[in-house]
């Protein structure tokens, strides 16, 4: 009985340590977040603004975003916060989504803009030739774990 208890306790400790590492590592290796002034300066030509909210269907205590997101022809910037996590990607979508199922269904019609590497404010450059007017929603998605983080409809 003692060997089984010993093995079980060590496996549980290993699992908890791994989960804590997956959660904490992105925070530890994240670059310095842009200041509010840098976000505002990067989106001076923003054509649209929208709001990330915590109360979307597939947002939860570990997967959320809040703040004002500005969408322009050269950059998309967030003045706000995202729940920390690994491998966040920013997408533009032709339709609003707030669930993982909707994201998966519409992903072929979406455009991946770039990586989100900070959790307090971010600035993501819009690739040359991309017209945000062809879309109406901006989405943050965790690529590694297939998790919906947040979305905002801007048109």
Secondary structure, DSSP 8 states (H G I E B T S, - for coil): -HHHHHHHHHHHHHHHHHHHHHHHHHHHH------HHHHHHHTTT--EEEEE-TTSTT-BTTB-EEEEEEE-SSEEEEEEEE---SSEEEEEESS---SHHHHHHHGGG-EEEEEE--SEEEEEE--TT--GGG--EEEEEETTTTEEEEEEE--
